Amino acid sequence: MNAFADLLGRVAGLVLRLALGLAAAVFLVSLLLASVLAVAGMSLWALITGRRPAPLVVFGRLRERSRQYSQGVWRGGPASPQGPAARGEVVDVEAREVDEPRRPQG
């Protein structure tokens, strides 16, 4: 009777593993299908309205800003003549007093 119980346990474990694997496969396929439908819907909406999809706009802006801020840092090139002073360079200015503008009394 002990061998029969072991056989039933192994068969039940195999059936349970197969059922969980099948459930995981169904979940992944449905997630993939939902993603494809969402991308297709967003692309169709973008074609109808004539606008770029919002995620593309956001990532484009992030890419622009990252290029703007890392322009001289990664390439190691010299600072541009119109740009700020190079790192480590101190720019000294003379301070002067600024009078407050007079307001008309009335």
DSSP file (Angstrom, degrees, kcal/mol; ACC not computed):
  #  RESIDUE AA STRUCTURE BP1 BP2  ACC     N-H-->O    O-->H-N    N-H-->O    O-->H-N    TCO  KAPPA ALPHA  PHI   PSI    X-CA   Y-CA   Z-CA
    1    1 A M     >        0   0    0      0, 0.0     4,-1.7     0, 0.0     5,-0.1   0.000 360.0 360.0 360.0 -25.9    0.0    0.0    0.0
    2    2 A N  H  >  +     0   0    0      2,-0.2     4,-1.9     1,-0.2     5,-0.1   0.883 360.0  49.4 -69.5 -39.8    3.0    2.3    0.6
    3    3 A A  H  > S+     0   0    0      1,-0.2     4,-2.2     2,-0.2    -1,-0.2   0.875 109.6  52.6 -67.3 -38.1    4.2    2.0   -3.0
    4    4 A F  H  > S+     0   0    0      2,-0.2     4,-2.3     1,-0.2    -1,-0.2   0.894 108.4  49.9 -65.5 -39.7    0.7    2.8   -4.3
    5    5 A A  H  X S+     0   0    0     -4,-1.7     4,-2.3     2,-0.2    -2,-0.2   0.882 110.3  51.0 -65.8 -39.5    0.5    5.9   -2.1
    6    6 A D  H  X S+     0   0    0     -4,-1.9     4,-2.4     2,-0.2    -2,-0.2   0.908 110.0  49.7 -63.8 -41.5    3.9    7.1   -3.5
    7    7 A L  H  X S+     0   0    0     -4,-2.2     4,-2.4     1,-0.2    -2,-0.2   0.922 111.4  48.1 -63.1 -44.2    2.8    6.5   -7.0
    8    8 A L  H  X S+     0   0    0     -4,-2.3     4,-2.5     1,-0.2    -2,-0.2   0.886 111.4  51.3 -63.3 -38.9   -0.4    8.6   -6.4
    9    9 A G  H  X S+     0   0    0     -4,-2.3     4,-2.3     2,-0.2    -2,-0.2   0.900 111.2  47.2 -63.8 -42.3    1.7   11.3   -4.8
   10   10 A R  H  X S+     0   0    0     -4,-2.4     4,-2.3     2,-0.2    -2,-0.2   0.912 113.5  47.6 -66.9 -42.0    4.0   11.5   -7.7
   11   11 A V  H  X S+     0   0    0     -4,-2.4     4,-2.5     2,-0.2    -2,-0.2   0.911 112.5  49.2 -65.3 -42.0    1.1   11.6  -10.2
   12   12 A A  H  X S+     0   0    0     -4,-2.5     4,-2.4     2,-0.2    -2,-0.2   0.898 111.6  49.4 -64.5 -40.4   -0.7   14.3   -8.2
   13   13 A G  H  X S+     0   0    0     -4,-2.3     4,-2.5     2,-0.2    -2,-0.2   0.897 111.6  48.9 -64.0 -41.0    2.5   16.4   -8.1
   14   14 A L  H  X S+     0   0    0     -4,-2.3     4,-2.4     2,-0.2    -2,-0.2   0.911 112.3  47.9 -65.3 -42.5    3.1   16.0  -11.8
   15   15 A V  H  X S+     0   0    0     -4,-2.5     4,-2.4     2,-0.2    -2,-0.2   0.904 112.3  49.8 -64.4 -41.2   -0.6   17.0  -12.5
   16   16 A L  H  X S+     0   0    0     -4,-2.4     4,-2.4     2,-0.2    -2,-0.2   0.914 111.4  48.5 -64.4 -43.3   -0.2   20.0  -10.2
   17   17 A R  H  X S+     0   0    0     -4,-2.5     4,-2.5     1,-0.2    -2,-0.2   0.906 112.4  48.8 -63.5 -41.4    3.0   21.1  -11.9
   18   18 A L  H  X S+     0   0    0     -4,-2.4     4,-2.4     2,-0.2    -2,-0.2   0.900 111.4  49.7 -64.7 -40.2    1.5   20.8  -15.3
   19   19 A A  H  X S+     0   0    0     -4,-2.4     4,-2.3     2,-0.2    -2,-0.2   0.915 113.1  46.1 -65.8 -42.8   -1.6   22.7  -14.2
   20   20 A L  H  X S+     0   0    0     -4,-2.4     4,-2.3     2,-0.2    -2,-0.2   0.890 112.8  50.2 -67.9 -38.8    0.5   25.5  -12.8
   21   21 A G  H  X S+     0   0    0     -4,-2.5     4,-2.3     2,-0.2    -2,-0.2   0.906 111.4  48.6 -63.9 -41.5    2.7   25.6  -15.8
   22   22 A L  H  X S+     0   0    0     -4,-2.4     4,-2.4     2,-0.2    -2,-0.2   0.898 110.9  50.5 -65.1 -40.7   -0.3   25.8  -18.1
   23   23 A A  H  X S+     0   0    0     -4,-2.3     4,-2.2     2,-0.2    -2,-0.2   0.902 111.2  48.8 -63.6 -40.8   -1.8   28.6  -16.0
   24   24 A A  H  X S+     0   0    0     -4,-2.3     4,-2.5     2,-0.2    -2,-0.2   0.902 111.2  49.9 -65.4 -40.5    1.5   30.5  -16.2
   25   25 A A  H  X S+     0   0    0     -4,-2.3     4,-2.4     2,-0.2    -2,-0.2   0.908 110.7  49.2 -64.9 -41.6    1.6   30.1  -19.9
   26   26 A V  H  X S+     0   0    0     -4,-2.4     4,-2.3     2,-0.2    -2,-0.2   0.902 111.6  50.1 -63.5 -40.8   -2.0   31.3  -20.3
   27   27 A F  H  X S+     0   0    0     -4,-2.2     4,-2.3     2,-0.2    -2,-0.2   0.929 112.1  46.5 -63.1 -46.0   -1.2   34.3  -18.2
   28   28 A L  H  X S+     0   0    0     -4,-2.5     4,-2.3     2,-0.2    -2,-0.2   0.900 112.9  49.0 -65.5 -40.4    2.0   35.2  -20.2
   29   29 A V  H  X S+     0   0    0     -4,-2.4     4,-2.5     2,-0.2    -1,-0.2   0.908 112.5  48.0 -66.2 -40.7    0.2   34.8  -23.5
   30   30 A S  H  X S+     0   0    0     -4,-2.3     4,-2.4     2,-0.2    -2,-0.2   0.879 111.4  50.7 -68.0 -36.1   -2.7   37.0  -22.4
   31   31 A L  H  X S+     0   0    0     -4,-2.3     4,-2.0     2,-0.2    -2,-0.2   0.902 111.6  48.0 -65.0 -41.3   -0.3   39.6  -21.1
   32   32 A L  H  X S+     0   0    0     -4,-2.3     4,-2.4     2,-0.2    -2,-0.2   0.909 112.1  49.2 -64.4 -43.0    1.5   39.6  -24.4
   33   33 A L  H  X S+     0   0    0     -4,-2.5     4,-2.4     1,-0.2    -2,-0.2   0.904 110.5  50.3 -64.2 -41.8   -1.8   39.8  -26.3
   34   34 A A  H  X S+     0   0    0     -4,-2.4     4,-2.2     2,-0.2    -1,-0.2   0.891 110.9  49.9 -63.9 -38.8   -2.9   42.8  -24.2
   35   35 A S  H  X S+     0   0    0     -4,-2.0     4,-2.4     2,-0.2    -2,-0.2   0.916 111.0  48.4 -65.5 -43.2    0.4   44.6  -24.8
   36   36 A V  H  X S+     0   0    0     -4,-2.4     4,-2.5     1,-0.2    -2,-0.2   0.910 112.3  48.9 -64.3 -41.6    0.2   44.1  -28.5
   37   37 A L  H  X S+     0   0    0     -4,-2.4     4,-2.5     2,-0.2    -1,-0.2   0.889 111.1  50.4 -65.5 -38.5   -3.4   45.3  -28.6
   38   38 A A  H  X S+     0   0    0     -4,-2.2     4,-2.5     2,-0.2    -2,-0.2   0.920 112.4  46.1 -65.8 -43.5   -2.5   48.4  -26.5
   39   39 A V  H  X S+     0   0    0     -4,-2.4     4,-2.4     2,-0.2    -2,-0.2   0.913 114.0  48.6 -65.4 -42.1    0.4   49.3  -28.8
   40   40 A A  H  X S+     0   0    0     -4,-2.5     4,-2.4    -5,-0.2    -2,-0.2   0.904 112.5  48.9 -64.5 -40.6   -1.8   48.8  -31.9
   41   41 A G  H  X S+     0   0    0     -4,-2.5     4,-2.5     2,-0.2    -2,-0.2   0.914 112.1  47.7 -64.5 -43.4   -4.5   50.9  -30.3
   42   42 A M  H  X S+     0   0    0     -4,-2.5     4,-2.2     2,-0.2    -2,-0.2   0.891 112.9  49.0 -65.6 -38.5   -2.1   53.7  -29.4
   43   43 A S  H  X S+     0   0    0     -4,-2.4     4,-2.1     2,-0.2    -2,-0.2   0.912 112.1  48.0 -67.1 -41.8   -0.6   53.6  -32.9
   44   44 A L  H  X S+     0   0    0     -4,-2.4     4,-2.2     2,-0.2    -2,-0.2   0.911 112.2  49.2 -64.2 -42.2   -4.0   53.8  -34.6
   45   45 A W  H  X S+     0   0    0     -4,-2.5     4,-2.7     1,-0.2     6,-0.3   0.887 110.0  51.7 -63.9 -39.2   -5.0   56.6  -32.3
   46   46 A A  H  X>S+     0   0    0     -4,-2.2     4,-1.8     1,-0.2     5,-0.6   0.885 110.2  48.9 -65.6 -38.2   -1.8   58.5  -33.1
   47   47 A L  H  <5S+     0   0    0     -4,-2.1    -2,-0.2     2,-0.2    -1,-0.2   0.887 113.3  47.0 -67.4 -38.1   -2.5   58.0  -36.9
   48   48 A I  H  <5S+     0   0    0     -4,-2.2    -2,-0.2     1,-0.2    -1,-0.2   0.930 120.5  35.9 -69.6 -45.7   -6.0   59.3  -36.5
   49   49 A T  H  <5S-     0   0    0     -4,-2.7    -2,-0.2    -5,-0.1    -1,-0.2   0.694 101.5-128.8 -84.0 -18.9   -5.2   62.4  -34.4
   50   50 A G  T  <5 +     0   0    0     -4,-1.8     2,-0.3     1,-0.3    -3,-0.2   0.625  67.7 119.5  81.3  12.6   -1.9   63.1  -36.2
   51   51 A R      < -     0   0    0     -5,-0.6    -1,-0.3    -6,-0.3    -2,-0.1  -0.736  69.4-107.0-107.4 158.0    0.0   63.3  -32.9
   52   52 A R        -     0   0    0     -2,-0.3     5,-0.1     1,-0.1    -9,-0.0  -0.581  48.6 -94.1 -76.7 147.0    2.9   61.3  -31.6
   53   53 A P    >>  -     0   0    0      0, 0.0     4,-1.7     0, 0.0     3,-0.5  -0.327  34.7-117.7 -60.9 145.2    2.0   58.8  -28.9
   54   54 A A  H 3> S+     0   0    0      1,-0.2     4,-2.4     2,-0.2     5,-0.2   0.862 110.4  55.1 -57.2 -43.3    2.6   60.2  -25.4
   55   55 A P  H 3> S+     0   0    0      0, 0.0     4,-2.4     0, 0.0    -1,-0.2   0.895 108.0  50.5 -60.6 -36.0    5.3   57.7  -24.3
   56   56 A L  H <> S+     0   0    0     -3,-0.5     4,-2.0     2,-0.2    -2,-0.2   0.891 109.9  50.1 -66.6 -37.5    7.4   58.6  -27.4
   57   57 A V  H  X S+     0   0    0     -4,-1.7     4,-2.2     2,-0.2    -1,-0.2   0.923 111.4  48.3 -65.3 -44.2    7.1   62.3  -26.6
   58   58 A V  H  X S+     0   0    0     -4,-2.4     4,-2.3     1,-0.2    -2,-0.2   0.933 113.5  45.9 -63.6 -46.3    8.2   61.7  -22.9
   59   59 A F  H  X S+     0   0    0     -4,-2.4     4,-2.2     1,-0.2    -1,-0.2   0.846 110.5  54.8 -67.9 -31.7   11.2   59.6  -23.9
   60   60 A G  H  X S+     0   0    0     -4,-2.0     4,-2.2    -5,-0.2    -1,-0.2   0.911 109.0  47.5 -64.4 -42.2   12.2   62.1  -26.6
   61   61 A R  H  X S+     0   0    0     -4,-2.2     4,-2.5     2,-0.2     5,-0.2   0.911 111.2  50.8 -65.6 -41.3   12.2   64.9  -24.1
   62   62 A L  H  X S+     0   0    0     -4,-2.3     4,-2.3     1,-0.2    -1,-0.2   0.907 110.2  49.9 -62.3 -40.3   14.2   62.8  -21.6
   63   63 A R  H  X S+     0   0    0     -4,-2.2     4,-2.0     2,-0.2    -1,-0.2   0.900 110.3  50.7 -65.3 -40.3   16.8   62.0  -24.4
   64   64 A E  H  X S+     0   0    0     -4,-2.2     4,-2.3     1,-0.2    -2,-0.2   0.932 112.1  46.6 -61.3 -46.5   17.0   65.8  -25.3
   65   65 A R  H  X S+     0   0    0     -4,-2.5     4,-2.5     1,-0.2     5,-0.2   0.887 110.3  52.2 -66.4 -38.3   17.7   66.8  -21.7
   66   66 A S  H  X S+     0   0    0     -4,-2.3     4,-1.7     1,-0.2    -1,-0.2   0.897 111.5  47.3 -66.6 -36.7   20.2   64.1  -21.1
   67   67 A R  H  < S+     0   0    0     -4,-2.0     4,-0.3     2,-0.2    -2,-0.2   0.899 111.9  51.6 -65.6 -39.8   22.1   65.2  -24.2
   68   68 A Q  H >< S+     0   0    0     -4,-2.3     3,-0.6     1,-0.2     4,-0.2   0.919 115.5  39.2 -64.1 -44.4   21.9   68.8  -23.1
   69   69 A Y  H 3< S+     0   0    0     -4,-2.5    -1,-0.2     1,-0.2     3,-0.2   0.752 120.8  42.4 -82.2 -23.3   23.3   68.2  -19.6
   70   70 A S  T 3X S+     0   0    0     -4,-1.7     4,-1.3    -5,-0.2     5,-0.4   0.202  79.8 111.5-106.0  17.6   25.9   65.6  -20.6
   71   71 A Q  T <4 S+     0   0    0     -3,-0.6     4,-0.5    -4,-0.3     6,-0.2   0.924  92.3  19.2 -60.1 -49.8   27.2   67.4  -23.7
   72   72 A G  T  > S+     0   0    0     -4,-0.2     4,-0.9    -3,-0.2    -1,-0.2   0.609 115.7  70.0 -96.7 -12.1   30.6   68.4  -22.4
   73   73 A V  T  4 S+     0   0    0     -4,-0.2    -2,-0.2     2,-0.2    -1,-0.1   0.944 105.2  32.4 -74.7 -47.9   30.9   65.9  -19.5
   74   74 A W  T  < S+     0   0    0     -4,-1.3    -1,-0.1     1,-0.2    -2,-0.1   0.827 119.0  49.6 -82.9 -31.7   31.3   62.6  -21.3
   75   75 A R  T  4 S-     0   0    0     -4,-0.5    -1,-0.2    -5,-0.4    -2,-0.2   0.751  93.2-140.3 -81.5 -22.3   33.2   63.8  -24.4
   76   76 A G     <  +     0   0    0     -4,-0.9    -3,-0.1     1,-0.2    -4,-0.1   0.688  46.9 151.6  73.5  17.5   35.8   65.7  -22.4
   77   77 A G        -     0   0    0     -6,-0.2    -1,-0.2    -5,-0.2     3,-0.1  -0.311  51.5 -88.7 -77.9 164.9   35.8   68.5  -24.9
   78   78 A P        -     0   0    0      0, 0.0    -1,-0.1     0, 0.0     2,-0.1  -0.297  50.1 -93.4 -70.0 158.2   36.6   72.1  -24.0
   79   79 A A        -     0   0    0      1,-0.1     7,-0.1     2,-0.1     6,-0.0  -0.404  45.8-104.7 -70.6 148.5   33.9   74.5  -22.9
   80   80 A S        -     0   0    0      1,-0.1     3,-0.3    -2,-0.1    -1,-0.1  -0.364  24.4-117.6 -72.9 155.2   32.3   76.6  -25.6
   81   81 A P  S    S+     0   0    0      0, 0.0    -1,-0.1     0, 0.0    -2,-0.1   0.846 116.1  42.2 -62.5 -33.8   33.3   80.3  -25.9
   82   82 A Q  S    S+     0   0    0      3,-0.0     3,-0.1     2,-0.0    -2,-0.0   0.697 104.6  84.0 -84.4 -18.3   29.7   81.4  -25.2
   83   83 A G  S    S-     0   0    0     -3,-0.3     3,-0.1     1,-0.2    -4,-0.0  -0.016  93.4 -68.3 -77.6-177.5   29.1   78.8  -22.4
   84   84 A P        -     0   0    0      0, 0.0    -1,-0.2     0, 0.0     3,-0.1  -0.161  66.5 -77.1 -67.3 166.6   30.0   79.0  -18.8
   85   85 A A        -     0   0    0      1,-0.1     3,-0.1     4,-0.1    -5,-0.1  -0.230  58.0 -92.4 -63.7 153.9   33.6   79.0  -17.6
   86   86 A A    >   -     0   0    0      1,-0.2     3,-1.9    -7,-0.1    -1,-0.1  -0.209  56.8 -78.1 -63.7 158.7   35.5   75.7  -17.6
   87   87 A R  T 3  S+     0   0    0      1,-0.3    -1,-0.2    -3,-0.1     3,-0.1  -0.326 118.4  20.1 -60.1 137.0   35.4   73.6  -14.4
   88   88 A G  T 3  S+     0   0    0      1,-0.3     2,-0.4    -3,-0.1    -1,-0.3   0.306  94.2 120.2  87.6  -9.3   37.8   74.9  -11.7
   89   89 A E    <   -     0   0    0     -3,-1.9     2,-0.5    -4,-0.0    -1,-0.3  -0.761  53.4-147.0 -92.0 133.1   38.1   78.3  -13.3
   90   90 A V        -     0   0    0     -2,-0.4     2,-0.6    -3,-0.1    -4,-0.1  -0.851   4.8-157.1-103.3 131.5   37.0   81.2  -11.0
   91   91 A V        -     0   0    0     -2,-0.5     2,-0.4    -6,-0.1    -2,-0.0  -0.938  10.4-159.2-108.9 121.0   35.3   84.3  -12.5
   92   92 A D        -     0   0    0     -2,-0.6     2,-0.3     2,-0.0    -2,-0.0  -0.827  10.4-176.3-103.6 136.9   35.6   87.4  -10.4
   93   93 A V        -     0   0    0     -2,-0.4     2,-0.4     0, 0.0    -2,-0.0  -0.913  27.4-114.6-128.2 156.2   33.3   90.4  -10.8
   94   94 A E        -     0   0    0     -2,-0.3     2,-0.3     1,-0.0    -2,-0.0  -0.768  29.9-136.2 -89.6 134.2   33.1   93.8   -9.2
   95   95 A A        -     0   0    0     -2,-0.4     2,-0.3     0, 0.0    -1,-0.0  -0.653  24.4-178.5 -87.6 145.0   30.0   94.4   -7.1
   96   96 A R        -     0   0    0     -2,-0.3     2,-0.2     2,-0.0    -2,-0.0  -0.983  29.4-105.3-141.6 154.0   28.1   97.7   -7.4
   97   97 A E        -     0   0    0     -2,-0.3     2,-0.5     1,-0.0     0, 0.0  -0.517  26.3-151.2 -79.0 143.5   25.1   99.1   -5.6
   98   98 A V        -     0   0    0     -2,-0.2     2,-0.1     0, 0.0    -1,-0.0  -0.972  13.1-136.1-117.5 122.8   21.8   99.2   -7.5
   99   99 A D        -     0   0    0     -2,-0.5     3,-0.0     1,-0.1     0, 0.0  -0.459  24.0-111.0 -75.5 148.3   19.3  102.0   -6.6
  100  100 A E        -     0   0    0     -2,-0.1    -1,-0.1     1,-0.1     2,-0.1  -0.571  39.3-104.7 -75.6 141.6   15.7  101.1   -6.2
  101  101 A P        -     0   0    0      0, 0.0     2,-0.3     0, 0.0    -1,-0.1  -0.387  35.5-114.5 -67.0 143.8   13.5  102.6   -8.9
  102  102 A R        -     0   0    0     -2,-0.1    -3,-0.0    -3,-0.0     3,-0.0  -0.598  25.2-142.3 -79.8 137.1   11.4  105.6   -7.8
  103  103 A R        -     0   0    0     -2,-0.3     2,-0.2     1,-0.0    -1,-0.0  -0.808  22.2-111.1 -98.8 138.6    7.7  105.1   -7.8
  104  104 A P        -     0   0    0      0, 0.0     2,-0.5     0, 0.0    -1,-0.0  -0.463  29.6-132.3 -67.9 136.9    5.5  107.9   -8.9
  105  105 A Q              0   0    0     -2,-0.2    -3,-0.0     1,-0.2     0, 0.0  -0.740 360.0 360.0 -90.2 132.5    3.4  109.3   -6.0
  106  106 A G              0   0    0     -2,-0.5    -1,-0.2     0, 0.0     0, 0.0   0.464 360.0 360.0-172.2 360.0   -0.1  109.8   -6.8
